[in-house]
Amino acid sequence: MFNKLEDSLKRVGLTGNSNSTNSGTSMTGPAALGILIVGLGGNNGVTMLAGLRANQLGLEWEGPTGKIKANYLGCITQLPIKGGKGGYKETYALADANQAAIGGWDIRPTPLGDALYASHVLDYDLVRQVREPLNKMEILKGVWDPSFIGESQHATASHVIDHASTTHAQSLALLRADIQRFRSTHKIPAHGHITVIWSASVERPTLRDFPSAASLLNAIEVNDPEVSPSLLYAVAACLEGCSFVNGGSQNTLCPGLAELAAHQVQAQGGKEGRRCYILGTDFKAGQTKFKTAAVEYIRALGLTPTVIASSNHLGNNDMLNLTSKKTLDAKMRVKSDIFDGWEEHAVDHQVRVMYTPFIGDEKRDIVEYTSLGFLGSPHTMLTYTRCMDSILCVPLMLDVAVWCDYFARKNLSPEQAALATAYLFKVPEGAAKGADPGFFHQMDMLEKVLEGTRCAAMPPALRMLLARQSTTAAKAKALQAQEEGGGMEGGNDEPWIGGLLCVGLSCLDLMLLGASGEGEAFGTIKTFQKQAFCPGGSAPQSSLAVAEMMYGLEGRKGGRGKRRSVVKVLTKVGNDVHGEELLRHMEEAGVDTSLVLRDDGQSTSLAVLPILATTGARGCFANLHINDSFTPAEALEALREGREDGGLQGVSALHFGYPHLMKQFQGTSLRDFLKEAAGVLNAKENGGEGEGGGGGGAAAAVKPRASATRRSLLLSMDLNGVTTSNNDPSILTEALPWTDVLHLNEEEANLLLSGNDSGIQISDAATSRSSLQQAADALLAQGLAIVTLTLGECGAYVKVTSNEKRLQASEALAWQATKWAGQEALLPPYPLQAGAEVNTNGAGDAFIGGFVAAMLCKTKSLSLKQATSFALLTARERVDSLRRASPTKASYAELLGEALKVQ
């Protein structure tokens, strides 16, 4: 569809709609960023132009209170730190507004200086100084469709691309040409962002919802009458790699537009374009901004907001346009919906707007807040605000353009950018739909996102907050209904046949990122660039990797006492600050930690991991004492308690990690734990403990294929910490027949094979497939069903037993693996993003977590190569520093879609 539209535009053969060379204003020389305003001749547009010129030239003028010097008060991106707040420009190297180029479109030909004079917004002494240069500026012809605009605007709309004689595709071509010429005229470099801002009169709502980019582009192609002018500007911005901001109240932001922005790649000077954002809706400049702060204050006091009655009146052109019912409905929608994110359904929120020509742009608003306090006693507040509407709005327009430029340079996701700028809009929509409406909460979100842009790893608290905030109210209700329905998580909509329980070693990792010292002596002083805490060890790392992808499915609630997550963890930590930090990281990723054991007498294990700047390889210094004390009896008791209170419902796979580092889980103890854990988890279906259940920790080995009851559970194991001093075969021999899937790396495989005197060793994995086959066969011969080997830069090798009976040992194993009998897969790793650094910490844990997740996938047609690809993609999310740091993770569906491309 994209190509079809491009072909159509080429057939039209149109270019820009003016031959003027003065298409905007900026300082001499290249502009750092661009701002294109739809409605440039309106009060907001001319006020911005005047303010920018006044600041660029350092103008002074006489006002009612004396001499005034140009400033950027109200623009938080441009102000120094004050009272512990602000200072963003210096802290984050934001663009200087004085280096911005401004241009735009209008449906009226009134010279901009004259329009500024007629607005009566600014002091005459300032208007006098900027009127003549503004009059010389070009105004690009605006797209015009009278069906979308109030009748009061029709008579003066004479500077237009008329819909009656121009198709949507032709209008789009003209707008794109305008944007291209604007960039060229002002020499805005490829790294300089352009933001298109709708500041024109409010449109009536479009009656169509465009669910995809293809449907939106097709509607333009066939000249659908429900394609509004604002949609054409937005599509033009996306196709030119620019952000679009809906400063009006209409429903411009739609799924199709978001998809177009997310997937459109522009070639600018032969280089791939950067992200562009779709933000809105309706700037939150005055009354509504204070409402969201005031009600947040009321709620914080523990009061119940009951009645909020407000009115505002002014006499500018925007309010004149709202005298038409079709456009008023759009405005009232956003003014009435501002508390939806809180679901304060009991609030009687009344809004009235009035057009009073004498008042002009000087908005007056009154709001009365009535709440219920102690013993139901009413609590009432009254606020009155008076200010020029454009003086409130223009700083927001400047700020959003500067934020878009910064976020694009930092390659932030659409979700991050939308949630960071939610404070600017009455009703955050698009990627920010459902955001908490509280003004201070939204400002805190901005701070968190900004702080994340300076960190090598995005704080997990922000990651979870972003995931929660981006959930729409409708999806939240659907999830609530899903939980109330009971049964397996997600029911028929769940992509898994069951959930995952990760058991084993845990620690809190302190990563020293960008560490030096490769090849240097141990005693020399080393340096590192940044530090970051993250969950460490098999149980946290694997559960975290899988839980993060589930947020693409609207997540599952994790946390203590919340049993709806498809990903659960069982490990042992201290009742200390490190334990709290470790649990917090997992819970905020959606992991259910209700099974975790807390020990008041011991400290949580801590590992210090220098991550080499040169290769991404890691070292490790760890205190594992609390893991040494973790026993199978404790773990089994926790499982039984979890089974009794329903916390293990839906678990179809148990993953155990690092037996060589878990002193109590080795040899027959490890075997018996796997056997009895399978029995406990089978009990949810069998009415009592299944195979191996009911004690007998010292019982003889029982092979799963000899059991009278076929177990339902898939059992997997991950190795780490194997050395020449602990590679005794007895650690694993008894447990391997009970293990369906074993993960280890090349070095660990060689150590295991040398320990049993097999004489088999993996040579160069990049060239010797035969040695991989021999190693895997030797391990499979010990009773395993599947061996997965990760090979670093060479990717991964997976081999499946040819014993079809072994592949039937459990229902979850047989689900995918029966058709893989005797197969193997050797695949390279997926490439990292441009500019990403390598961080191998947790890569193997993510790989095996991804492989198990693929085996549980309801898509029963997965090939072995596709399952291995899914595991490699999951590992890439950890190895790629940019993906690891991003608060929005690739979803299960996205990873699966990419894996299914492998044939």
C-alpha positions in Angstrom: 0.0 0.0 0.0 2.9 2.4 0.8 4.3 1.8 -2.7 0.9 2.2 -4.3 0.4 5.6 -2.7 3.9 6.7 -3.7 3.2 5.7 -7.3 0.0 7.7 -7.2 1.8 10.7 -5.9 4.4 10.4 -8.7 1.6 10.3 -11.2 0.2 13.5 -9.8 3.6 15.1 -10.2 2.9 18.1 -7.9 5.4 20.2 -5.9 5.2 22.9 -3.3 2.3 25.4 -3.5 4.4 28.6 -3.4 7.4 30.0 -5.1 8.4 32.2 -2.2 11.8 31.6 -0.7 10.9 33.0 2.7 9.1 30.0 4.1 9.8 30.5 7.8 11.9 32.4 10.3 15.2 31.4 11.9 18.5 32.9 12.8 21.1 33.2 10.1 22.6 29.9 9.2 21.3 26.3 9.6 18.4 25.8 12.0 18.8 23.2 14.8 15.2 22.1 14.5 12.1 23.0 12.7 8.5 23.8 13.7 5.7 23.9 11.2 2.4 25.2 12.5 -1.0 24.5 11.0 -2.8 27.7 11.6 0.3 29.9 11.5 -1.8 33.1 11.2 -3.8 32.3 14.3 -3.1 33.8 17.7 -0.8 30.9 18.8 1.2 31.0 15.6 1.9 34.7 15.5 2.5 34.9 19.2 5.2 32.2 18.8 6.7 34.0 15.8 6.9 37.2 17.8 8.3 35.5 20.9 11.0 33.7 18.9 12.1 36.8 17.1 12.1 38.9 20.3 14.3 36.3 22.0 16.6 35.9 19.0 17.2 39.7 18.9 17.1 40.3 22.6 14.4 42.9 22.3 13.1 45.1 25.0 9.8 47.0 25.1 7.5 49.0 27.4 4.6 47.0 29.0 1.9 48.0 31.5 4.3 47.5 34.4 7.5 48.9 32.9 10.3 47.7 30.7 10.2 44.0 29.7 13.1 42.0 28.2 12.4 39.0 26.0 12.4 35.7 27.8 11.2 32.1 27.6 9.1 32.0 30.8 6.7 29.1 30.7 9.0 27.0 28.4 10.5 24.5 30.7 12.9 23.2 28.1 14.6 26.6 27.9 14.8 27.8 31.5 17.6 27.3 34.1 17.1 25.3 37.2 15.0 27.0 39.8 13.8 25.7 43.2 15.3 22.3 42.4 13.3 22.0 39.2 14.0 22.6 35.6 17.4 23.0 34.1 16.6 20.5 31.4 18.3 22.4 28.7 21.7 22.2 30.3 21.3 18.8 31.9 20.2 17.0 28.7 21.7 19.3 26.0 18.3 20.2 24.6 17.9 22.3 21.5 18.1 26.1 21.8 14.7 27.6 20.8 16.6 30.5 19.3 18.0 28.2 16.7 14.6 26.9 15.6 13.1 27.6 12.2 9.3 28.3 12.1 6.9 28.2 9.2 3.5 26.9 8.4 0.2 26.9 6.7 -3.0 28.9 7.1 -6.3 29.2 5.2 -6.3 33.0 5.5 -3.8 35.3 3.6 -3.6 37.9 6.3 0.1 39.0 6.7 1.4 37.6 9.9 2.5 40.9 11.4 -1.0 42.3 10.8 -2.5 39.2 12.3 -0.3 39.7 15.4 -1.5 43.3 15.7 -5.2 42.3 15.3 -4.9 39.6 18.0 -4.2 42.1 20.8 -2.3 39.5 22.7 1.1 41.2 23.1 2.1 44.7 24.1 2.0 47.1 21.2 5.6 48.3 21.7 6.7 44.7 21.0 4.3 44.3 18.1 5.6 47.5 16.6 9.1 46.1 16.5 8.3 42.8 14.9 5.3 43.6 12.7 7.2 44.5 9.5 9.5 41.4 9.4 6.6 39.1 10.2 4.6 40.6 7.3 7.3 39.5 4.9 7.0 35.8 5.9 5.4 33.3 3.6 2.1 31.7 4.6 1.7 28.3 2.9 -1.8 27.5 1.6 -3.8 25.4 4.0 -5.8 22.3 3.2 -9.4 23.2 3.3 -12.5 21.1 3.7 -15.5 23.1 4.9 -17.4 20.0 6.2 -14.8 19.7 9.0 -14.8 23.3 10.2 -17.3 25.6 11.8 -19.5 27.8 9.6 -18.0 30.9 11.1 -14.7 30.2 9.4 -15.9 29.7 5.8 -16.1 33.3 4.6 -12.5 34.2 5.3 -10.9 30.9 4.0 -9.5 32.2 0.8 -5.9 30.9 1.0 -6.5 27.3 0.5 -5.8 24.0 -1.2 -9.5 23.5 -2.1 -10.8 20.0 -1.6 -13.3 20.5 -4.4 -10.6 20.7 -7.0 -7.8 18.7 -5.4 -7.8 15.1 -4.3 -6.5 13.9 -1.0 -3.4 12.4 -2.7 -2.7 15.7 -4.4 -3.1 17.6 -1.2 -0.7 15.2 0.5 1.8 15.6 -2.2 1.7 19.4 -1.8 2.1 19.2 2.0 5.1 16.8 1.6 6.7 19.2 -0.9 6.2 22.1 1.6 7.9 20.1 4.3 10.8 19.2 2.0 11.3 22.8 0.9 11.1 24.0 4.5 13.9 21.6 5.5 16.0 22.6 2.5 15.5 26.4 2.9 16.5 26.4 6.5 19.3 23.9 6.0 17.9 21.7 8.8 20.3 18.8 9.0 19.3 15.1 9.0 19.9 15.1 12.7 17.6 18.1 13.2 14.0 17.2 13.8 10.9 18.9 12.4 7.6 18.9 14.3 4.3 19.7 12.6 1.8 21.1 15.2 -1.9 21.4 14.6 -2.8 24.8 16.1 -5.7 25.5 13.7 -9.4 25.6 14.6 -10.9 22.5 16.0 -12.4 20.1 13.4 -15.5 18.0 13.8 -14.7 14.4 14.6 -14.1 12.1 11.7 -16.6 9.4 11.5 -14.1 6.7 10.5 -11.5 4.9 12.6 -8.6 3.9 10.5 -7.3 0.7 12.2 -4.1 0.3 10.1 -1.7 2.3 8.0 -2.9 0.4 5.0 -6.5 1.4 5.6 -5.5 5.1 6.2 -3.4 5.3 3.0 -6.1 3.5 1.0 -8.7 6.1 2.2 -6.4 8.8 0.9 -6.0 7.0 -2.4 -9.7 6.7 -2.9 -10.5 10.2 -1.7 -12.6 9.1 1.3 -14.6 12.1 2.5 -13.9 11.2 6.2 -10.1 11.9 5.8 -9.8 15.2 7.6 -7.3 17.9 6.8 -5.6 17.2 10.1 -5.1 13.6 9.0 -3.5 14.7 5.8 -1.0 17.0 7.7 -0.3 14.1 10.1 0.3 11.6 7.3 2.5 14.1 5.4 4.6 14.6 8.6 5.0 10.8 9.1 6.0 10.2 5.5 8.6 13.0 5.8 10.0 11.7 9.0 8.5 14.5 11.1 6.6 14.3 14.3 2.9 15.4 14.4 1.3 17.0 17.4 -2.5 17.3 17.6 -3.0 20.5 19.5 -6.7 20.5 18.7 -9.6 18.5 20.2 -10.5 16.4 17.1 -9.9 12.7 16.9 -6.9 12.8 14.5 -4.8 10.3 16.4 -5.8 6.8 15.2 -4.2 3.3 15.1 -3.4 3.6 11.4 -1.5 6.9 12.0 0.4 5.3 14.9 1.4 2.3 12.7 2.5 4.6 9.9 4.7 6.6 12.2 6.2 3.4 13.8 7.0 1.7 10.5 7.8 4.4 8.0 11.5 4.7 7.2 12.6 7.7 5.4 15.8 8.2 3.4 17.3 11.6 4.1 20.5 12.1 2.3 21.0 8.4 1.8 20.7 7.8 5.6 18.0 6.0 7.4 15.6 8.5 9.1 15.0 8.6 12.8 11.9 8.1 14.9 9.0 10.4 14.5 6.2 10.7 17.1 2.4 11.1 17.0 1.3 13.1 20.1 -1.9 14.7 21.5 -4.6 15.5 22.1 -5.4 19.2 22.8 -2.9 21.2 24.6 -3.5 21.4 28.4 -2.7 25.0 28.9 -4.9 26.6 31.5 -8.0 25.5 33.3 -7.6 21.8 32.5 -4.0 21.8 33.6 -4.9 23.2 37.0 -7.9 20.8 37.3 -5.7 17.8 37.0 -3.3 19.2 39.6 -6.1 20.2 42.0 -8.0 16.9 41.8 -4.7 15.0 42.2 -4.2 17.1 45.4 -7.8 16.3 46.6 -7.2 12.6 46.0 -3.9 12.7 47.8 -5.7 14.1 50.9 -8.0 11.1 50.9 -11.0 13.0 49.9 -13.5 11.9 47.3 -14.1 14.3 44.4 -17.8 14.5 43.8 -18.7 17.6 41.8 -16.4 19.6 39.5 -18.3 22.5 37.8 -16.3 24.7 35.5 -16.9 27.5 33.0 -14.6 29.5 30.8 -15.2 32.3 28.4 -13.1 34.2 25.8 -13.5 35.8 22.4 -10.8 34.5 20.1 -11.3 32.8 16.8 -10.9 29.3 18.3 -13.9 30.0 20.5 -15.8 31.5 17.6 -15.3 28.2 15.7 -16.8 26.4 18.7 -20.1 28.2 18.3 -20.8 25.4 15.7 -22.2 22.3 17.4 -20.2 19.9 15.2 -16.9 21.3 16.4 -18.0 22.0 20.0 -18.7 18.3 20.4 -15.0 17.6 19.8 -13.9 20.2 22.3 -16.3 19.0 25.0 -15.1 15.4 24.5 -11.6 16.2 25.6 -12.6 18.6 28.3 -15.0 16.1 29.9 -12.7 13.0 29.5 -9.7 14.4 31.4 -10.2 12.2 34.5 -10.8 8.9 32.6 -7.4 7.5 33.5 -8.4 7.5 37.2 -11.8 5.9 36.5 -13.5 8.4 38.9 -16.9 7.4 37.5 -18.8 9.0 40.5 -17.5 12.5 39.7 -20.2 14.8 38.3 -17.9 16.8 35.9 -19.7 19.7 34.3 -18.0 22.0 31.7 -19.4 25.1 30.0 -17.6 27.2 27.4 -18.9 30.6 26.1 -17.9 32.9 23.3 -17.6 36.5 24.5 -16.0 38.7 21.7 -15.2 41.6 24.0 -12.8 39.4 26.1 -10.7 38.5 23.1 -7.8 36.1 23.8 -7.8 36.8 27.6 -9.4 33.6 28.9 -11.4 33.7 32.1 -12.2 30.5 33.9 -13.9 29.5 37.2 -14.0 26.1 38.7 -15.6 24.9 41.9 -14.4 21.6 43.4 -16.8 19.8 45.8 -15.5 16.7 47.6 -16.5 14.5 50.5 -14.3 14.4 53.6 -14.4 12.9 57.0 -17.8 11.4 57.9 -19.1 12.6 54.5 -18.7 16.2 55.2 -18.4 18.4 52.0 -15.1 20.1 51.2 -15.3 22.9 48.6 -12.6 24.9 46.7 -13.0 27.7 44.2 -10.4 28.8 41.6 -10.3 31.7 39.2 -7.8 32.1 36.4 -7.2 34.9 33.9 -4.5 34.9 31.2 -4.0 35.3 27.5 -4.8 31.9 26.0 -1.9 32.1 23.6 0.6 33.1 26.3 -0.4 29.8 28.0 -0.3 27.7 24.9 2.8 28.8 23.0 5.3 27.6 25.6 3.8 24.1 25.3 4.2 24.2 21.5 7.9 25.2 21.8 8.5 22.6 24.5 6.9 19.7 22.6 9.0 20.5 19.5 12.1 20.5 21.6 11.2 17.2 23.3 10.4 15.6 20.0 13.9 16.6 18.7 15.6 15.3 21.8 13.7 12.0 22.0 14.3 11.4 18.3 18.0 11.9 18.8 17.9 9.5 21.7 15.9 7.0 19.7 13.1 6.8 22.3 10.2 4.5 21.5 6.8 6.1 20.7 5.5 4.9 24.1 8.3 6.6 26.0 7.9 9.9 24.1 4.1 9.9 24.4 4.1 9.2 28.1 6.9 11.7 28.8 4.9 14.4 27.1 1.5 13.4 28.5 1.6 16.4 30.8 1.1 18.7 27.8 -2.3 17.4 26.7 -5.8 17.4 28.1 -6.4 13.8 27.0 -3.2 11.9 26.2 -3.9 9.6 23.3 -2.1 7.4 20.9 0.7 5.6 22.7 -0.1 7.5 25.9 -3.8 6.5 26.0 -4.8 5.6 29.5 -2.0 7.6 31.2 -2.5 8.7 34.7 -4.1 12.2 34.3 -2.5 13.7 37.4 -0.3 16.7 36.4 2.4 16.0 39.0 2.3 12.3 38.2 2.8 13.2 34.6 5.7 15.5 35.4 7.3 12.7 37.4 6.9 10.5 34.4 8.8 13.1 32.3 11.6 13.1 34.9 11.9 9.3 34.9 12.0 9.1 31.1 14.6 11.8 30.9 16.8 10.1 33.6 16.5 6.9 31.6 18.0 8.6 28.6 21.2 9.1 30.6 21.4 5.6 31.9 23.0 2.6 30.2 20.1 0.5 31.6 16.6 2.0 32.0 15.5 1.8 35.6 13.1 -1.1 36.0 10.7 1.1 37.9 10.3 3.2 34.8 10.0 0.2 32.6 7.1 -1.1 34.7 5.5 2.3 35.0 5.6 2.8 31.2 4.1 -0.6 30.7 1.3 0.1 33.1 0.7 3.7 31.9 0.3 2.6 28.3 -2.5 0.2 29.1 -5.8 1.7 27.9 -8.8 1.8 30.1 -10.6 -0.7 27.8 -7.7 -3.2 28.0 -7.5 -2.8 31.8 -11.2 -3.7 32.0 -10.7 -6.6 29.7 -7.9 -7.9 31.9 -10.0 -7.5 35.0 -12.8 -9.5 33.4 -10.3 -12.1 32.4 -9.0 -12.4 36.0 -12.5 -12.7 37.4 -13.2 -15.4 34.9 -10.6 -17.7 36.5 -8.9 -20.6 34.8 -5.6 -20.5 33.0 -4.1 -17.0 32.4 -5.7 -15.5 29.4 -8.0 -18.5 28.6 -8.4 -19.1 24.9 -6.6 -15.9 24.1 -3.4 -16.9 25.9 -0.6 -17.8 23.4 0.8 -20.4 25.8 -0.5 -23.8 26.8 0.7 -22.8 30.3 3.0 -20.7 32.5 6.6 -21.0 33.5 8.0 -21.5 37.0 11.8 -20.6 37.4 13.6 -22.2 40.4 17.2 -21.9 41.5 20.0 -19.5 42.2 19.4 -15.8 42.6 21.5 -12.7 43.3 21.4 -9.0 42.8 23.9 -8.1 40.1 25.9 -4.9 40.2 27.0 -4.4 36.7 30.1 -2.2 36.1 29.4 -1.1 32.5 32.2 -0.1 30.2 34.9 -1.7 32.3 38.5 -1.6 31.3 41.2 -4.1 32.0 41.0 -6.8 29.3 44.2 -8.7 29.3 45.6 -6.7 32.3 47.1 -8.2 35.4 44.6 -8.8 38.3 46.2 -6.3 40.6 46.1 -3.3 38.3 43.5 -0.5 38.8 40.5 -0.8 36.4 37.9 1.8 35.5 34.3 1.6 34.5 31.9 4.1 33.0 28.5 3.5 34.7 26.9 1.1 37.2 23.5 -0.5 37.2 21.7 -3.0 39.4 19.7 -5.8 37.8 18.4 -9.3 38.8 21.1 -12.0 38.6 21.1 -15.7 38.6 19.1 -18.2 36.7 15.7 -17.9 38.4 15.5 -14.1 38.2 17.2 -13.7 34.8 15.1 -16.3 32.9 11.8 -15.2 34.6 12.5 -11.6 33.9 13.3 -12.2 30.2 10.1 -14.1 29.6 7.9 -11.8 31.7 9.1 -8.7 29.9 7.9 -10.0 26.5 4.5 -10.8 28.0 3.8 -7.1 28.4 3.2 -7.1 24.7 0.1 -9.1 25.6 -0.9 -6.5 28.1 1.2 -8.2 30.6 0.2 -10.2 33.7 0.2 -8.8 37.2 3.2 -9.9 39.2 4.2 -9.1 42.7 3.8 -10.6 46.1 0.3 -12.0 46.8 -0.7 -11.6 43.1 -1.1 -15.0 41.4 -2.1 -14.1 37.9 1.3 -13.9 36.3 2.2 -16.5 33.7 5.8 -16.3 35.0 6.6 -17.3 38.6 9.9 -17.5 40.5 11.0 -19.6 43.5 14.3 -18.7 45.1 15.7 -17.6 48.5 16.8 -14.1 49.4 17.6 -12.2 52.6 15.2 -9.9 54.3 17.4 -6.9 53.4 17.7 -4.0 51.1 19.3 -6.1 48.4 16.5 -8.6 48.6 13.9 -5.9 48.3 15.7 -4.4 45.3 15.9 -7.8 43.6 12.2 -8.5 44.2 11.3 -5.0 43.0 13.0 -5.5 39.7 11.2 -8.8 39.1 7.8 -7.6 40.2 8.0 -4.5 38.1 8.7 -6.7 35.1 5.6 -8.7 35.9 7.1 -11.7 37.6 5.0 -13.4 40.4 7.4 -13.5 43.4 4.9 -14.8 45.9 6.8 -18.1 46.3 10.1 -16.5 47.1 11.6 -17.4 50.5 12.9 -14.7 52.8 15.6 -15.4 55.4 16.1 -12.8 58.3 19.4 -14.4 59.3 21.2 -14.2 55.9 22.1 -11.6 53.3 20.8 -11.6 49.8 23.5 -12.8 47.4 25.3 -10.0 45.6 27.4 -10.3 42.5 29.7 -7.7 41.0 30.0 -8.0 37.3 32.5 -5.9 35.3 31.2 -5.7 31.7 34.2 -5.1 29.4 33.8 -2.1 27.1 35.7 -3.8 24.3 33.8 -7.0 24.0 30.8 -7.0 26.3 32.2 -10.0 28.1 31.7 -10.1 31.8 33.6 -11.1 34.9 31.9 -12.2 38.1 32.6 -11.9 41.9 29.7 -13.3 43.9 28.7 -14.1 47.5 26.4 -17.1 47.2 26.0 -18.0 50.9 22.2 -17.8 51.0 21.9 -20.0 47.9 24.1 -22.5 49.6 21.5 -22.8 52.4 18.5 -23.1 50.0 17.3 -26.8 50.3 15.0 -29.0 48.2 12.8 -29.4 51.2 12.2 -25.7 51.5 11.5 -25.4 47.8 9.0 -28.3 47.9 7.2 -26.9 50.9 6.8 -23.6 49.1 5.4 -25.4 46.1 2.9 -27.3 48.2 1.7 -24.1 49.9 1.5 -22.4 46.5 -0.6 -25.3 45.2 -3.0 -25.2 48.1 -3.8 -21.5 47.7 -4.0 -21.7 43.9 -0.8 -19.8 43.1 0.5 -22.5 40.8 -2.5 -22.8 38.6 -1.6 -23.1 34.9 2.1 -23.9 35.3 3.3 -26.1 32.5 7.0 -25.8 32.8 9.6 -25.8 35.6 13.0 -24.4 34.9 15.9 -25.0 37.3 19.1 -23.1 37.2 22.7 -23.5 38.2 23.0 -26.9 40.0 26.8 -26.6 40.1 26.4 -23.5 42.3 23.6 -24.8 44.4 25.1 -27.1 46.9 21.9 -28.6 48.2 20.6 -29.4 44.7 23.1 -31.9 43.3 23.1 -35.6 42.6 20.2 -37.6 44.0 18.9 -34.5 45.8 18.5 -32.7 42.5 16.9 -35.8 40.9 14.4 -36.2 43.7 13.5 -32.5 43.7 12.7 -32.6 40.0 10.6 -35.7 40.5 8.7 -34.5 43.5 8.2 -31.0 42.1 6.6 -32.6 39.0 4.4 -34.5 41.4 3.3 -31.4 43.3 2.5 -29.5 40.1 0.7 -32.5 38.6 -1.5 -32.6 41.7 -3.5 -29.6 40.4 -5.0 -32.0 37.8 -4.8 -35.4 39.6 -6.4 -34.4 42.9 -3.3 -35.3 44.9 0.4 -35.5 44.4 1.2 -37.2 41.2 4.2 -39.2 40.2 6.9 -39.0 42.8 4.8 -37.0 45.2 4.3 -37.3 48.9 7.8 -37.3 50.3 10.5 -39.9 49.9 13.3 -37.5 49.2 15.8 -40.3 49.3 13.9 -42.6 47.0 15.6 -44.4 44.2 15.7 -42.9 40.8 12.5 -43.3 38.8 12.8 -42.6 35.0 9.9 -40.6 33.7 9.3 -43.0 30.8 8.8 -45.8 33.3 6.2 -43.9 35.3 2.7 -45.2 35.4 1.4 -41.6 35.1 2.5 -39.4 32.3 3.6 -36.1 33.8 2.2 -32.9 32.4 5.2 -30.7 33.2 8.1 -29.7 31.0 11.4 -29.8 33.0 14.4 -27.7 31.8 17.8 -27.0 33.3 20.4 -24.3 32.8 24.1 -24.7 33.8 26.5 -22.1 35.0 29.6 -22.1 37.2 31.0 -25.4 35.9 34.7 -25.5 36.5 37.5 -28.1 36.4 37.0 -28.5 40.2 33.3 -29.2 40.1 32.6 -31.0 36.9 32.1 -34.3 38.6 29.4 -36.2 36.6 27.6 -37.3 39.7 26.2 -33.7 40.1 24.0 -34.2 37.1 23.9 -37.9 36.2 20.9 -38.9 38.3 18.9 -35.8 37.2 19.5 -35.8 33.5 16.9 -38.5 32.7 14.3 -36.3 34.4 15.4 -33.2 32.4 13.7 -32.6 29.1 15.8 -29.6 28.0 19.3 -28.8 29.0 21.0 -25.5 28.2 24.7 -24.9 28.5 27.4 -23.1 26.6 30.3 -24.4 24.6 32.8 -24.1 27.5 30.5 -25.8 29.9 29.8 -28.7 27.5 33.5 -29.3 27.1 34.0 -29.3 30.9 31.1 -31.8 31.4 32.4 -34.1 28.6 35.9 -34.0 30.0 34.6 -34.9 33.4 33.1 -38.2 32.2 36.2 -39.1 30.1 34.2 -39.3 26.9 37.1 -37.9 24.9 34.6 -35.6 23.0 35.3 -31.9 22.8 33.7 -29.1 20.8 36.3 -27.5 18.5 35.7 -24.2 16.8 32.0 -23.9 16.7 32.1 -21.7 13.7 33.6 -24.4 11.5 33.0 -27.8 13.2 29.4 -28.9 13.1 30.5 -32.5 13.6 32.0 -31.8 17.0 28.7 -30.1 18.0 26.8 -33.1 16.9 29.1 -35.5 18.8 28.8 -33.4 22.0 25.1 -33.2 21.8 24.8 -36.9 21.1 26.9 -37.7 24.2 24.6 -35.6 26.4 21.4 -36.9 24.9 22.7 -40.4 25.6 22.4 -39.6 29.3 18.6 -39.4 29.1 17.9 -35.9 27.9 15.3 -35.1 25.3 16.8 -31.8 23.9 20.3 -30.2 24.2 20.6 -26.5 23.6 24.1 -25.0 23.2 24.8 -21.3 23.0 27.9 -20.4 21.1 28.5 -16.7 21.7 29.1 -14.9 18.4 28.4 -18.1 16.5 24.7 -18.3 17.7 23.2 -21.5 19.0 23.0 -25.2 18.2 20.1 -27.4 19.3 19.7 -31.1 18.9 16.7 -33.4 19.7 16.8 -37.0 20.6 15.5 -39.5 18.0 13.9 -41.5 20.7 10.2 -40.7 20.1 9.2 -42.4 23.3 11.4 -40.1 25.3 9.7 -37.1 23.7 6.4 -38.4 25.0 7.6 -38.3 28.6 5.5 -35.2 29.4 2.5 -33.5 27.8 4.2 -30.1 27.6 7.4 -31.6 26.0 5.4 -33.6 23.5 3.3 -30.5 22.5 6.1 -29.2 20.2 8.9 -31.7 20.3 7.4 -34.9 18.9 7.7 -33.6 15.4 11.4 -32.6 16.0 12.6 -36.1 16.7 16.2 -36.5 15.5 16.4 -32.9 14.2 19.1 -30.3 14.8 19.4 -26.5 14.2 22.5 -24.4 14.0 21.7 -20.7 13.6 23.6 -17.4 13.9 22.7 -14.7 16.4 20.5 -11.8 15.4 22.4 -8.5 14.7 22.3 -5.7 17.2 20.9 -2.2 16.5 23.2 0.4 15.1 25.1 2.0 18.0 24.3 -0.7 20.5 26.9 -2.2 22.8 27.2 -5.8 23.7 26.2 -6.9 27.2 26.3 -10.7 27.7 25.0 -10.7 31.3 21.9 -12.9 31.3 22.1 -13.8 27.6 22.1 -17.6 28.3 19.3 -17.3 30.8 17.2 -15.3 28.3 17.9 -17.9 25.6 16.7 -20.9 27.5 13.7 -18.9 28.8 12.9 -18.0 25.3 13.3 -21.6 24.1 11.0 -22.9 26.8 8.5 -20.2 26.0 8.6 -21.3 22.3 7.9 -24.9 23.3 4.8 -23.8 25.2 3.5 -21.7 22.3 0.0 -22.6 21.2 1.2 -22.4 17.6 1.8 -26.1 17.4 3.4 -25.8 14.0 6.7 -24.3 15.2 9.7 -25.9 13.6 12.9 -26.5 15.6 14.6 -23.7 13.7 11.7 -21.3 14.6 11.9 -22.2 18.2 15.6 -21.7 18.2 15.2 -18.4 16.4 12.7 -17.3 19.1 15.2 -18.1 21.8 17.9 -16.2 19.9 15.6 -13.2 19.6 14.9 -13.3 23.4 18.6 -13.4 24.0 19.1 -10.4 21.7 16.8 -8.4 24.0 19.4 -8.8 26.7 22.6 -8.6 24.7 21.7 -5.4 22.7 22.4 -2.6 25.2 19.7 -0.3 23.5 17.0 -3.0 23.7 18.0 -3.9 27.3 17.8 -0.2 28.3 14.5 0.5 26.5 11.5 0.5 28.9 9.2 -0.9 26.2 10.2 -4.4 25.2 9.5 -6.5 22.2 6.3 -8.4 22.8 5.8 -12.2 22.7 3.8 -11.7 19.5 6.4 -9.6 17.9 9.2 -12.0 18.6 7.1 -14.9 17.5 6.2 -13.2 14.2 9.9 -12.6 13.5 10.8 -16.2 14.4 8.1 -17.6 12.1 9.8 -16.0 9.1 12.6 -18.5 9.5 12.1 -21.5 7.2 
